[in-house]
Amino acid sequence: MLTCKEQVARSSDYLDGQLTFRERLMVRHHLMFCPNCRRFIRQMRLMQATLKRMPQEPVEGVDALAEQLAAERRKDIM
Protein backbone atom coordinates (compact mmCIF):
# COMPACT_ATOMS: atom_id res chain seq x y z
CA MET A 1 0.00 0.00 0.00
CA LEU A 2 1.17 3.51 -0.73
CA THR A 3 2.16 5.87 2.04
CA CYS A 4 0.45 9.26 2.25
CA LYS A 5 3.63 10.90 1.01
CA GLU A 6 3.69 8.64 -2.06
CA GLN A 7 -0.01 9.31 -2.62
CA VAL A 8 0.47 13.07 -2.59
CA ALA A 9 3.38 12.76 -5.03
CA ARG A 10 1.10 10.91 -7.49
CA SER A 11 -1.99 13.08 -6.97
CA SER A 12 -1.57 15.41 -9.95
CA ASP A 13 -0.82 12.54 -12.31
CA TYR A 14 -3.81 10.65 -10.90
CA LEU A 15 -6.19 13.55 -11.48
CA ASP A 16 -4.77 14.17 -14.95
CA GLY A 17 -5.22 10.50 -15.90
CA GLN A 18 -1.49 9.95 -16.45
CA LEU A 19 -0.98 6.87 -14.27
CA THR A 20 -0.75 3.30 -15.45
CA PHE A 21 -3.58 0.91 -14.60
CA ARG A 22 -1.52 -0.61 -11.77
CA GLU A 23 -0.64 2.82 -10.33
CA ARG A 24 -4.31 3.91 -10.44
CA LEU A 25 -5.27 0.77 -8.53
CA MET A 26 -2.64 1.48 -5.88
CA VAL A 27 -3.88 5.07 -5.52
CA ARG A 28 -7.52 3.99 -5.28
CA HIS A 29 -6.64 1.32 -2.74
CA HIS A 30 -4.90 3.91 -0.58
CA LEU A 31 -7.84 6.33 -0.92
CA MET A 32 -10.25 3.65 0.29
CA PHE A 33 -8.48 3.53 3.65
CA CYS A 34 -7.17 7.08 4.11
CA PRO A 35 -9.69 9.84 4.81
CA ASN A 36 -6.98 12.50 4.86
CA CYS A 37 -5.82 11.68 1.34
CA ARG A 38 -9.44 11.50 0.13
CA ARG A 39 -9.94 15.02 1.50
CA PHE A 40 -6.72 16.16 -0.21
CA ILE A 41 -7.90 14.74 -3.57
CA ARG A 42 -11.30 16.44 -3.17
CA GLN A 43 -9.56 19.75 -2.49
CA MET A 44 -7.34 19.32 -5.54
CA ARG A 45 -10.39 18.54 -7.73
CA LEU A 46 -12.13 21.64 -6.41
CA MET A 47 -9.05 23.73 -7.13
CA GLN A 48 -8.82 22.37 -10.68
CA ALA A 49 -12.51 23.12 -11.31
CA THR A 50 -12.12 26.64 -9.92
CA LEU A 51 -9.06 27.35 -12.05
CA LYS A 52 -10.85 26.11 -15.18
CA ARG A 53 -13.69 28.58 -14.55
CA MET A 54 -11.43 31.58 -14.09
CA PRO A 55 -11.29 34.00 -17.03
CA GLN A 56 -8.29 33.64 -19.31
CA GLU A 57 -7.84 37.38 -19.72
CA PRO A 58 -7.16 39.66 -16.75
CA VAL A 59 -10.27 41.48 -15.54
CA GLU A 60 -10.04 45.26 -15.76
CA GLY A 61 -10.16 47.19 -12.50
CA VAL A 62 -9.49 44.25 -10.17
CA ASP A 63 -6.46 45.92 -8.60
CA ALA A 64 -8.41 49.13 -7.97
CA LEU A 65 -11.27 47.17 -6.42
CA ALA A 66 -8.85 45.26 -4.17
CA GLU A 67 -7.30 48.54 -2.99
CA GLN A 68 -10.73 50.02 -2.30
CA LEU A 69 -11.81 47.00 -0.27
CA ALA A 70 -8.54 47.00 1.67
CA ALA A 71 -8.98 50.71 2.47
CA GLU A 72 -12.53 50.14 3.69
CA ARG A 73 -11.40 47.25 5.85
CA ARG A 74 -8.64 49.39 7.39
CA LYS A 75 -11.23 52.06 8.24
CA ASP A 76 -13.47 49.46 9.90
CA ILE A 77 -10.59 48.16 12.03
CA MET A 78 -9.66 51.56 13.36
C-alpha positions in Angstrom: 0.0 0.0 0.0 1.2 3.5 -0.7 2.2 5.9 2.0 0.4 9.3 2.2 3.6 10.9 1.0 3.7 8.6 -2.1 0.0 9.3 -2.6 0.5 13.1 -2.6 3.4 12.8 -5.0 1.1 10.9 -7.5 -2.0 13.1 -7.0 -1.6 15.4 -9.9 -0.8 12.5 -12.3 -3.8 10.6 -10.9 -6.2 13.6 -11.5 -4.8 14.2 -15.0 -5.2 10.5 -15.9 -1.5 10.0 -16.5 -1.0 6.9 -14.3 -0.8 3.3 -15.5 -3.6 0.9 -14.6 -1.5 -0.6 -11.8 -0.6 2.8 -10.3 -4.3 3.9 -10.4 -5.3 0.8 -8.5 -2.6 1.5 -5.9 -3.9 5.1 -5.5 -7.5 4.0 -5.3 -6.6 1.3 -2.7 -4.9 3.9 -0.6 -7.8 6.3 -0.9 -10.2 3.7 0.3 -8.5 3.5 3.6 -7.2 7.1 4.1 -9.7 9.8 4.8 -7.0 12.5 4.9 -5.8 11.7 1.3 -9.4 11.5 0.1 -9.9 15.0 1.5 -6.7 16.2 -0.2 -7.9 14.7 -3.6 -11.3 16.4 -3.2 -9.6 19.7 -2.5 -7.3 19.3 -5.5 -10.4 18.5 -7.7 -12.1 21.6 -6.4 -9.0 23.7 -7.1 -8.8 22.4 -10.7 -12.5 23.1 -11.3 -12.1 26.6 -9.9 -9.1 27.3 -12.1 -10.8 26.1 -15.2 -13.7 28.6 -14.6 -11.4 31.6 -14.1 -11.3 34.0 -17.0 -8.3 33.6 -19.3 -7.8 37.4 -19.7 -7.2 39.7 -16.7 -10.3 41.5 -15.5 -10.0 45.3 -15.8 -10.2 47.2 -12.5 -9.5 44.2 -10.2 -6.5 45.9 -8.6 -8.4 49.1 -8.0 -11.3 47.2 -6.4 -8.9 45.3 -4.2 -7.3 48.5 -3.0 -10.7 50.0 -2.3 -11.8 47.0 -0.3 -8.5 47.0 1.7 -9.0 50.7 2.5 -12.5 50.1 3.7 -11.4 47.2 5.9 -8.6 49.4 7.4 -11.2 52.1 8.2 -13.5 49.5 9.9 -10.6 48.2 12.0 -9.7 51.6 13.4 
